[in-house]
Amino acid sequence: MTKVNVFVTLRESVLDPQGVAVKDALHSMGYAEVSDVRIGKFLELTIDESERDLDTAVREMCEKLLANTVIEDYRYEIKEEERA
Amino acid sequence: MTKVNVFVTLRESVLDPQGVAVKDALHSMGYAEVSDVRIGKFLELTIDESERDLDTAVREMCEKLLANTVIEDYRYEIKEEERA
C-alpha cells in the first residue's frame, strides 16, 4: 500500500478567478500583505501493490483524468510504502 | 516576499463524494489498484513582509477563511523567503 500525493495547479499563464476572490477577501479582512493567491487541487491516492510500475501508472492517471494538461500542471510525490 | 503552501483536506471522518467519484472513474479506466482517493485544496499564498508574525497570520487566515474547521483540517508550510 503506497500513498501518493498529487498536486494539480493552474498554469502560470492561466487566470485564477477563485484565487483572486480569496485574495480580495483576505484584503478586506485586513491582510493587505497577501499579494497573490493561487488555488489548486491536492489529491491523496492510496494504491495497492500491482504488477504495474507505480510511477508510470500515476503519471498516466494524471494525464488522462486528474489534470487537464491544457490549462493545468501537476506534480506528485510517492510517499514511503506502508505495510498493510 | 514569502511563499506559503496551504493544504486543506476533509477530516478523516467526513465522506468525500468527489474522491469516491474519481476512484470509481480510475477503476473503470482499469486502475483497480487504487483503493482510496481523497481530494482537498492546495493554496499557494505570496505574502509580502509586514510587521505581523507570519505564522500567526497564516493560522488566522486558515481558521477564518481558507478552511472550514468543522469538516476540514489544514496544514501549511512556509517556504524559504525570496528576495524581491
Backbone of each chain as ProteinMPNN parsed JSONL, in Angstrom:
{"seq_chain_A": "MTKVNVFVTLRESVLDPQGVAVKDALHSMGYAEVSDVRIGKFLELTIDESERDLDTAVREMCEKLLANTVIEDYRYEIKEEERA", "coords_chain_A": {"N_chain_A": [[0.84, -1.183, 0.0], [0.686, 2.079, -0.987], [1.03, 5.561, -0.465], [0.204, 8.278, -2.451], [0.721, 11.609, -3.167], [-0.848, 14.02, -5.065], [-0.508, 17.047, -6.781], [-2.362, 19.441, -8.33], [-2.218, 22.19, -10.303], [-3.179, 25.38, -11.649], [-1.796, 26.483, -14.729], [0.819, 28.925, -14.896], [0.204, 30.95, -16.763], [-2.508, 31.018, -16.869], [-5.482, 32.573, -15.891], [-6.703, 32.833, -12.539], [-9.543, 32.983, -11.202], [-10.779, 32.184, -8.821], [-8.695, 32.238, -7.006], [-8.149, 34.983, -7.061], [-10.511, 35.969, -5.938], [-10.317, 34.951, -3.337], [-8.001, 36.256, -2.506], [-8.897, 38.929, -2.559], [-10.859, 38.754, -0.573], [-9.235, 38.213, 1.655], [-7.817, 40.614, 1.737], [-9.904, 42.397, 2.376], [-10.341, 41.555, 4.889], [-8.24, 42.577, 6.17], [-5.7, 41.627, 5.694], [-3.509, 42.852, 4.081], [-1.024, 42.284, 3.197], [-0.959, 40.028, 1.671], [-0.097, 39.178, -1.445], [-0.599, 37.563, -3.6], [-2.702, 34.835, -4.564], [-3.026, 31.51, -5.406], [-5.021, 28.824, -6.42], [-5.254, 25.367, -6.174], [-5.646, 21.789, -6.699], [-5.446, 19.068, -4.414], [-4.641, 15.839, -4.196], [-4.967, 12.804, -2.493], [-3.881, 9.705, -3.038], [-4.422, 6.274, -2.406], [-2.709, 3.435, -3.072], [-2.76, 0.096, -3.941], [-0.491, -2.711, -4.049], [0.603, -3.683, -7.299], [1.218, -5.305, -10.457], [1.973, -3.362, -12.12], [4.103, -0.587, -12.961], [4.522, 1.832, -10.536], [5.16, 4.556, -10.777], [4.812, 5.087, -13.526], [2.083, 4.442, -13.74], [0.846, 6.382, -12.09], [1.537, 8.704, -13.433], [0.155, 8.31, -15.841], [-2.513, 8.318, -14.884], [-2.724, 10.963, -14.033], [-2.368, 12.35, -16.46], [-4.507, 11.405, -17.979], [-6.844, 11.711, -16.474], [-6.77, 13.14, -13.927], [-5.599, 15.681, -14.157], [-6.099, 18.519, -16.247], [-4.262, 18.909, -18.811], [-4.013, 20.947, -20.61], [-4.546, 23.373, -19.399], [-3.582, 23.007, -16.881], [-0.944, 22.203, -14.561], [0.789, 19.395, -13.155], [2.159, 17.756, -10.284], [3.681, 15.131, -8.418], [4.183, 13.254, -5.399], [5.596, 10.324, -4.218], [4.901, 8.625, -1.396], [6.576, 7.048, 1.367], [6.406, 3.486, 1.288], [3.768, 1.683, 2.83], [3.354, -0.975, 5.037], [0.629, -3.133, 4.973]], "CA_chain_A": [[0.0, 0.0, 0.0], [1.512, 3.276, -1.092], [0.307, 6.828, -0.529], [0.75, 9.203, -3.447], [0.119, 12.945, -3.132], [-0.82, 14.673, -6.373], [-0.827, 18.475, -6.734], [-2.773, 19.934, -9.65], [-2.292, 23.656, -10.219], [-3.351, 26.081, -12.918], [-0.556, 27.004, -15.305], [1.126, 30.338, -14.588], [-0.38, 31.867, -17.733], [-3.964, 30.93, -16.822], [-6.122, 33.358, -14.831], [-7.29, 32.033, -11.464], [-10.54, 33.859, -10.564], [-11.032, 31.737, -7.446], [-7.585, 32.773, -6.224], [-8.337, 36.437, -6.948], [-11.601, 36.176, -4.986], [-9.797, 34.688, -1.99], [-7.076, 37.349, -2.182], [-9.715, 40.102, -2.244], [-11.484, 38.517, 0.732], [-8.196, 38.39, 2.672], [-7.556, 42.055, 1.834], [-10.997, 43.06, 3.084], [-10.223, 41.155, 6.295], [-7.113, 43.299, 6.771], [-4.41, 41.017, 5.377], [-3.08, 43.532, 2.854], [0.3, 41.785, 2.799], [-1.092, 38.889, 0.751], [-0.03, 39.783, -2.777], [-1.103, 36.646, -4.626], [-3.238, 33.546, -4.124], [-3.357, 30.581, -6.491], [-5.696, 27.683, -5.805], [-5.192, 24.131, -6.945], [-6.206, 20.611, -6.048], [-4.494, 18.225, -3.707], [-5.272, 14.52, -4.162], [-4.246, 11.755, -1.789], [-4.249, 8.395, -3.567], [-3.891, 5.084, -1.751], [-2.58, 2.497, -4.183], [-2.306, -1.234, -3.548], [0.554, -3.244, -4.918], [0.165, -4.336, -8.524], [2.383, -5.61, -11.291], [2.273, -2.155, -12.886], [5.064, 0.351, -12.379], [3.754, 2.86, -9.838], [5.451, 5.876, -11.327], [4.134, 5.166, -14.823], [0.637, 4.42, -13.528], [0.408, 7.671, -11.549], [1.661, 9.698, -14.499], [-0.98, 8.066, -16.754], [-3.755, 8.774, -14.243], [-2.719, 12.431, -14.067], [-2.523, 12.824, -17.836], [-5.79, 11.012, -18.56], [-8.034, 12.054, -15.697], [-6.704, 14.03, -12.758], [-5.258, 17.045, -14.556], [-6.362, 18.952, -17.618], [-2.904, 19.406, -19.075], [-4.05, 22.156, -21.434], [-4.5, 24.554, -18.528], [-3.082, 22.684, -15.544], [0.279, 21.439, -14.335], [0.686, 18.506, -11.994], [3.346, 17.073, -9.787], [3.262, 14.157, -7.406], [5.23, 12.674, -4.577], [5.266, 8.98, -3.756], [5.329, 8.543, -0.004], [7.101, 5.759, 1.845], [5.455, 2.371, 1.251], [3.306, 1.247, 4.151], [2.921, -2.377, 5.119], [-0.785, -3.174, 5.397]], "C_chain_A": [[0.882, 1.243, 0.0], [0.604, 4.504, -1.135], [0.992, 7.709, -1.566], [-0.001, 10.527, -3.323], [0.281, 13.6, -4.496], [-1.256, 16.124, -6.196], [-1.161, 18.918, -8.148], [-2.968, 21.431, -9.534], [-2.527, 24.239, -11.605], [-2.0, 26.554, -13.425], [-0.423, 28.492, -15.007], [0.343, 31.303, -15.476], [-1.905, 31.905, -17.671], [-4.495, 31.728, -15.631], [-6.78, 32.455, -13.799], [-8.297, 32.899, -10.703], [-10.834, 33.475, -9.118], [-9.934, 32.276, -6.517], [-7.725, 34.274, -6.016], [-9.423, 36.742, -5.919], [-11.112, 35.975, -3.552], [-8.836, 35.793, -1.576], [-7.862, 38.599, -1.781], [-10.38, 39.957, -0.87], [-10.461, 38.716, 1.85], [-7.864, 39.876, 2.858], [-8.64, 42.74, 2.656], [-11.02, 42.659, 4.561], [-8.998, 41.798, 6.957], [-5.741, 42.723, 6.47], [-3.887, 41.576, 4.054], [-1.751, 42.997, 2.341], [0.234, 40.574, 1.862], [-1.14, 39.435, -0.666], [-0.529, 38.847, -3.874], [-1.621, 35.364, -3.984], [-3.524, 32.721, -5.373], [-3.948, 29.341, -5.839], [-5.643, 26.479, -6.727], [-5.823, 22.991, -6.181], [-5.086, 19.769, -5.467], [-5.177, 16.873, -3.56], [-4.376, 13.537, -3.426], [-4.743, 10.414, -2.317], [-3.642, 7.307, -2.689], [-3.879, 3.982, -2.798], [-2.029, 1.173, -3.676], [-1.206, -1.691, -4.497], [-0.046, -3.874, -6.157], [1.411, -4.598, -9.349], [2.807, -4.404, -12.136], [3.34, -1.315, -12.187], [4.304, 1.551, -11.808], [3.918, 4.231, -10.484], [4.726, 6.084, -12.658], [2.626, 5.257, -14.646], [0.143, 5.781, -13.047], [0.475, 8.738, -12.638], [0.506, 9.555, -15.5], [-2.293, 8.596, -16.167], [-3.854, 10.299, -14.293], [-3.022, 12.929, -15.472], [-3.933, 12.576, -18.361], [-6.988, 11.551, -17.789], [-7.843, 13.194, -14.696], [-6.397, 15.476, -13.117], [-5.71, 17.293, -15.983], [-5.081, 19.651, -18.079], [-2.865, 20.596, -20.029], [-3.884, 23.401, -20.545], [-3.878, 24.273, -17.157], [-1.735, 21.965, -15.59], [0.027, 20.466, -13.197], [2.073, 18.073, -11.562], [2.879, 16.117, -8.713], [4.464, 13.695, -6.618], [4.738, 11.331, -4.053], [5.829, 8.84, -2.348], [5.869, 7.15, 0.284], [6.027, 4.667, 1.745], [5.048, 2.009, 2.68], [2.913, -0.21, 4.07], [1.49, -2.412, 5.646], [-0.912, -3.954, 6.716]], "O_chain_A": [[1.72, 1.425, 0.884], [-0.455, 4.485, -1.763], [2.213, 7.863, -1.555], [-1.231, 10.55, -3.371], [1.39, 13.721, -5.018], [-2.259, 16.398, -5.537], [-0.341, 18.787, -9.057], [-3.795, 21.892, -8.748], [-2.121, 23.657, -12.61], [-1.152, 26.978, -12.639], [-1.413, 29.213, -14.884], [-0.126, 32.343, -15.012], [-2.532, 32.727, -18.34], [-4.018, 31.575, -14.507], [-7.352, 31.423, -14.15], [-7.956, 33.487, -9.676], [-11.107, 34.34, -8.286], [-10.206, 32.709, -5.398], [-7.454, 34.782, -4.928], [-9.278, 37.665, -5.118], [-11.459, 36.749, -2.659], [-8.849, 36.225, -0.423], [-7.538, 39.251, -0.788], [-10.454, 40.917, -0.103], [-10.775, 39.317, 2.877], [-7.656, 40.341, 3.979], [-8.345, 43.561, 3.524], [-11.639, 43.334, 5.384], [-8.746, 41.595, 8.144], [-4.729, 43.254, 6.928], [-3.828, 40.874, 3.045], [-1.389, 43.226, 1.187], [1.256, 40.146, 1.324], [-2.113, 40.084, -1.049], [-0.85, 39.305, -4.971], [-1.065, 34.872, -3.003], [-4.193, 33.192, -6.292], [-3.439, 28.863, -4.826], [-5.952, 26.573, -7.914], [-6.456, 23.195, -5.146], [-3.956, 19.759, -5.953], [-6.19, 16.769, -2.87], [-3.179, 13.445, -3.698], [-5.887, 10.031, -2.075], [-2.486, 7.405, -2.277], [-4.924, 3.634, -3.348], [-0.965, 1.129, -3.058], [-1.019, -1.142, -5.583], [-1.087, -4.527, -6.083], [2.511, -4.174, -8.997], [3.856, -4.42, -12.78], [3.456, -1.34, -10.962], [3.537, 2.203, -12.517], [2.95, 4.958, -10.705], [4.107, 7.124, -12.885], [1.964, 6.05, -15.315], [-0.869, 6.281, -13.539], [-0.42, 9.575, -12.752], [-0.054, 10.554, -15.952], [-3.081, 9.238, -16.861], [-4.919, 10.856, -14.559], [-3.842, 13.829, -15.651], [-4.494, 13.399, -19.084], [-8.035, 11.82, -18.379], [-8.665, 14.108, -14.629], [-6.88, 16.396, -12.457], [-5.705, 16.39, -16.819], [-4.85, 20.822, -17.777], [-1.807, 21.19, -20.237], [-3.179, 24.347, -20.897], [-3.673, 25.193, -16.365], [-1.434, 21.225, -16.526], [-0.854, 20.692, -12.367], [3.017, 18.029, -12.35], [1.792, 16.282, -8.159], [5.601, 13.734, -7.089], [3.633, 11.211, -3.524], [7.037, 8.921, -2.123], [5.638, 6.205, -0.471], [4.868, 4.906, 2.082], [5.862, 2.026, 3.603], [2.221, -0.628, 3.142], [1.184, -1.782, 6.659], [-2.015, -4.104, 7.24]]}, "seq_chain_B": "MTKVNVFVTLRESVLDPQGVAVKDALHSMGYAEVSDVRIGKFLELTIDESERDLDTAVREMCEKLLANTVIEDYRYEIKEEERA", "coords_chain_B": {"N_chain_B": [[9.229, 38.8, 0.575], [7.321, 35.98, 0.82], [6.607, 32.598, 0.178], [3.821, 30.653, 0.861], [2.543, 27.48, 1.319], [-0.599, 26.087, 1.529], [-2.505, 23.397, 2.69], [-5.631, 22.057, 2.458], [-7.743, 19.726, 3.75], [-10.393, 17.306, 3.787], [-11.698, 16.194, 6.911], [-10.867, 13.005, 8.311], [-13.162, 11.601, 9.13], [-15.154, 12.542, 7.55], [-17.245, 12.083, 4.78], [-16.155, 11.851, 1.368], [-17.392, 12.576, -1.428], [-16.528, 13.45, -3.945], [-13.986, 12.41, -4.113], [-14.631, 9.674, -4.088], [-15.964, 9.49, -6.529], [-13.877, 10.022, -8.306], [-12.212, 7.864, -7.736], [-13.858, 5.727, -8.585], [-13.968, 6.352, -11.304], [-11.285, 5.968, -11.992], [-11.103, 3.237, -11.498], [-12.83, 2.266, -13.499], [-11.292, 2.869, -15.625], [-9.407, 0.97, -15.498], [-7.561, 1.003, -13.452], [-7.458, -0.717, -11.019], [-6.022, -0.993, -8.745], [-6.098, 1.259, -7.213], [-7.081, 2.141, -4.125], [-8.151, 4.096, -2.537], [-9.212, 7.506, -2.709], [-8.752, 10.814, -1.8], [-9.79, 14.13, -1.876], [-8.54, 17.371, -1.756], [-7.819, 20.874, -1.109], [-5.3, 23.021, -2.431], [-3.418, 25.679, -1.705], [-1.504, 28.374, -2.839], [0.059, 30.914, -1.352], [1.317, 34.178, -1.723], [3.148, 36.27, 0.207], [3.795, 39.467, 1.299], [6.358, 41.228, 3.134], [5.522, 42.156, 6.46], [4.622, 43.841, 9.546], [3.44, 41.98, 11.03], [3.428, 38.764, 12.631], [4.308, 36.068, 10.672], [3.599, 33.351, 10.886], [1.483, 33.355, 12.746], [-0.334, 34.984, 11.355], [-0.894, 33.422, 9.057], [-2.076, 31.213, 10.232], [-4.374, 32.379, 11.314], [-5.669, 33.242, 8.935], [-6.271, 30.752, 7.806], [-7.996, 29.662, 9.746], [-10.083, 31.509, 9.751], [-10.936, 31.891, 7.12], [-9.85, 30.224, 4.987], [-10.089, 27.475, 5.545], [-12.754, 25.327, 6.512], [-13.15, 24.625, 9.601], [-14.815, 22.886, 10.88], [-15.339, 20.678, 9.295], [-13.003, 20.341, 7.966], [-9.444, 19.818, 7.86], [-6.335, 21.592, 8.174], [-3.035, 22.234, 6.963], [0.145, 23.85, 6.769], [2.997, 25.005, 4.947], [5.789, 27.04, 5.265], [7.632, 28.483, 2.847], [11.072, 28.95, 1.9], [12.205, 32.301, 2.321], [11.95, 34.738, -0.238], [13.975, 37.03, -1.886], [12.817, 40.02, -3.191]], "CA_chain_B": [[8.196, 38.011, -0.096], [7.391, 34.599, 1.258], [5.584, 31.702, -0.371], [3.264, 29.733, 1.854], [1.644, 26.479, 0.747], [-1.609, 25.644, 2.485], [-3.232, 22.196, 2.276], [-6.9, 21.927, 3.18], [-8.273, 18.398, 3.447], [-11.546, 16.897, 4.584], [-11.372, 15.338, 8.041], [-10.977, 11.554, 8.066], [-14.498, 11.093, 9.418], [-16.128, 13.151, 6.647], [-17.338, 11.45, 3.464], [-15.622, 12.652, 0.277], [-18.03, 12.035, -2.643], [-15.713, 13.766, -5.116], [-12.919, 11.402, -4.114], [-15.224, 8.386, -4.476], [-16.235, 9.576, -7.966], [-12.596, 9.896, -9.019], [-11.772, 6.468, -7.56], [-14.672, 4.903, -9.48], [-13.528, 6.633, -12.67], [-9.988, 5.299, -12.181], [-11.381, 1.8, -11.604], [-13.415, 1.966, -14.807], [-10.211, 3.007, -16.599], [-8.52, -0.179, -15.361], [-6.626, 1.131, -12.332], [-8.148, -1.336, -9.892], [-5.15, -0.966, -7.557], [-6.342, 2.477, -6.425], [-8.067, 1.739, -3.125], [-8.796, 5.255, -1.929], [-8.855, 8.836, -3.207], [-9.301, 11.925, -1.031], [-9.473, 15.349, -2.613], [-8.511, 18.584, -0.957], [-7.395, 22.087, -1.807], [-3.897, 23.372, -2.303], [-3.362, 27.125, -1.941], [-0.188, 28.991, -2.812], [-0.041, 32.323, -0.989], [2.522, 35.002, -1.755], [2.911, 37.226, 1.283], [4.847, 40.476, 1.441], [6.773, 41.448, 4.516], [4.699, 43.083, 7.251], [5.053, 43.806, 10.942], [2.738, 40.866, 11.661], [4.114, 37.471, 12.639], [3.807, 35.317, 9.519], [3.0, 32.102, 11.326], [0.194, 33.694, 13.35], [-1.218, 35.496, 10.307], [-1.348, 32.322, 8.206], [-3.009, 30.397, 11.006], [-5.635, 33.128, 11.372], [-6.324, 33.182, 7.617], [-6.822, 29.402, 7.647], [-9.113, 29.46, 10.673], [-11.201, 32.408, 9.48], [-11.424, 31.906, 5.739], [-9.419, 29.222, 3.996], [-10.587, 26.146, 5.887], [-13.922, 25.192, 7.371], [-12.54, 23.695, 10.56], [-15.786, 21.89, 11.35], [-15.218, 19.455, 8.49], [-11.718, 20.278, 7.266], [-8.165, 20.054, 8.523], [-5.39, 22.298, 7.318], [-1.642, 22.362, 7.381], [0.81, 24.761, 5.851], [4.459, 25.048, 5.021], [6.33, 28.338, 4.88], [8.817, 28.221, 2.033], [12.204, 29.889, 2.01], [11.926, 33.684, 1.926], [12.572, 35.132, -1.503], [14.235, 38.47, -2.023], [12.099, 40.527, -4.373]], "C_chain_B": [[8.368, 36.547, 0.274], [6.284, 33.806, 0.587], [5.116, 30.772, 0.737], [2.328, 28.772, 1.136], [0.688, 25.992, 1.826], [-2.345, 24.436, 1.892], [-4.487, 22.093, 3.113], [-7.52, 20.599, 2.775], [-9.491, 18.119, 4.305], [-11.069, 16.031, 5.74], [-11.645, 13.871, 7.69], [-12.42, 11.062, 8.165], [-15.553, 11.609, 8.438], [-16.079, 12.467, 5.286], [-16.842, 12.399, 2.377], [-16.181, 12.12, -1.06], [-17.228, 12.318, -3.91], [-14.568, 12.75, -5.246], [-13.434, 10.044, -4.558], [-15.48, 8.366, -5.982], [-14.954, 9.395, -8.769], [-12.072, 8.464, -8.907], [-12.539, 5.55, -8.513], [-14.257, 5.106, -10.932], [-12.202, 5.929, -12.955], [-10.184, 3.79, -12.306], [-11.9, 1.457, -12.998], [-12.388, 2.145, -15.915], [-9.171, 1.898, -16.455], [-7.524, -0.09, -14.221], [-7.262, 0.602, -11.055], [-7.33, -1.264, -8.618], [-5.33, 0.29, -6.704], [-7.434, 2.18, -5.407], [-8.74, 2.925, -2.447], [-8.304, 6.554, -2.581], [-9.522, 9.86, -2.293], [-8.871, 13.198, -1.735], [-9.556, 16.554, -1.698], [-8.091, 19.769, -1.789], [-5.945, 22.376, -1.481], [-3.792, 24.844, -2.66], [-1.929, 27.613, -1.844], [-0.373, 30.476, -2.519], [1.315, 32.988, -1.172], [2.288, 36.156, -0.788], [4.101, 38.176, 1.392], [5.221, 40.626, 2.913], [5.828, 42.416, 5.205], [5.168, 42.976, 8.688], [4.385, 42.641, 11.699], [3.612, 39.605, 11.657], [3.476, 36.573, 11.58], [3.028, 34.078, 9.951], [1.6, 32.342, 11.895], [-0.799, 34.144, 12.288], [-1.762, 34.352, 9.456], [-2.354, 31.451, 8.953], [-4.379, 31.076, 11.098], [-6.395, 33.056, 10.041], [-6.975, 31.813, 7.402], [-8.075, 29.235, 8.491], [-10.336, 30.27, 10.263], [-11.771, 32.256, 8.084], [-11.101, 30.65, 4.934], [-9.952, 27.823, 4.275], [-11.862, 26.264, 6.702], [-13.554, 24.152, 8.418], [-13.528, 22.705, 11.172], [-15.593, 20.573, 10.593], [-13.845, 19.31, 7.834], [-10.525, 20.459, 8.22], [-7.298, 20.884, 7.595], [-3.987, 22.126, 7.869], [-0.969, 23.284, 6.381], [2.308, 24.648, 6.009], [4.92, 26.399, 4.493], [7.634, 28.078, 4.135], [9.884, 29.274, 2.304], [11.794, 31.287, 1.581], [12.632, 33.98, 0.605], [12.801, 36.634, -1.49], [13.571, 38.959, -3.296], [13.092, 41.121, -5.372]], "O_chain_B": [[9.429, 35.958, 0.065], [5.159, 34.287, 0.446], [5.923, 30.182, 1.455], [1.421, 29.201, 0.423], [1.107, 25.545, 2.893], [-2.755, 24.459, 0.732], [-4.419, 22.046, 4.341], [-7.793, 20.37, 1.597], [-9.609, 18.632, 5.418], [-10.15, 15.227, 5.581], [-12.524, 13.552, 6.889], [-12.85, 10.213, 7.384], [-16.705, 11.178, 8.479], [-15.006, 12.291, 4.709], [-17.076, 13.606, 2.448], [-15.533, 11.32, -1.736], [-17.245, 11.519, -4.847], [-14.236, 12.301, -6.343], [-12.766, 9.338, -5.313], [-15.245, 7.352, -6.641], [-14.943, 8.702, -9.786], [-11.548, 7.916, -9.876], [-11.945, 4.696, -9.17], [-14.199, 4.15, -11.704], [-12.016, 5.36, -14.03], [-9.523, 3.137, -13.114], [-11.466, 0.479, -13.606], [-12.574, 1.638, -17.022], [-8.179, 1.871, -17.183], [-6.721, -1.004, -14.032], [-7.565, 1.359, -10.133], [-7.866, -1.451, -7.526], [-4.784, 0.38, -5.604], [-8.591, 1.988, -5.78], [-9.799, 2.765, -1.841], [-7.136, 6.677, -2.951], [-10.724, 9.78, -2.042], [-7.717, 13.329, -2.144], [-10.526, 16.728, -0.96], [-8.014, 19.691, -3.015], [-5.436, 22.029, -0.414], [-4.051, 25.22, -3.803], [-1.222, 27.306, -0.884], [-0.904, 31.212, -3.35], [2.344, 32.417, -0.813], [1.342, 36.928, -0.948], [5.246, 37.756, 1.553], [4.489, 40.202, 3.807], [5.381, 43.39, 4.598], [6.003, 42.134, 9.019], [4.72, 42.359, 12.85], [4.44, 39.421, 10.764], [2.266, 36.347, 11.586], [1.942, 33.798, 9.442], [0.654, 31.625, 11.567], [-1.962, 33.743, 12.307], [-2.957, 34.314, 9.162], [-3.353, 31.008, 8.385], [-5.413, 30.421, 10.975], [-7.606, 32.837, 10.02], [-8.088, 31.722, 6.883], [-9.092, 28.729, 8.015], [-11.472, 29.814, 10.395], [-12.965, 32.469, 7.878], [-11.976, 30.082, 4.279], [-10.235, 27.068, 3.344], [-12.022, 27.196, 7.49], [-13.631, 22.95, 8.166], [-13.13, 21.792, 11.895], [-15.673, 19.492, 11.177], [-13.553, 18.285, 7.219], [-10.606, 21.154, 9.232], [-7.496, 20.885, 6.38], [-3.78, 21.906, 9.062], [-1.465, 23.473, 5.27], [2.819, 24.252, 7.057], [4.503, 26.844, 3.424], [8.596, 27.542, 4.684], [9.615, 30.338, 2.861], [11.102, 31.443, 0.575], [13.755, 33.535, 0.366], [11.916, 37.407, -1.123], [13.749, 38.368, -4.361], [12.688, 41.6, -6.432]]}, "name": "protein", "num_of_chains": 2, "seq": "MTKVNVFVTLRESVLDPQGVAVKDALHSMGYAEVSDVRIGKFLELTIDESERDLDTAVREMCEKLLANTVIEDYRYEIKEEERAMTKVNVFVTLRESVLDPQGVAVKDALHSMGYAEVSDVRIGKFLELTIDESERDLDTAVREMCEKLLANTVIEDYRYEIKEEERA"}
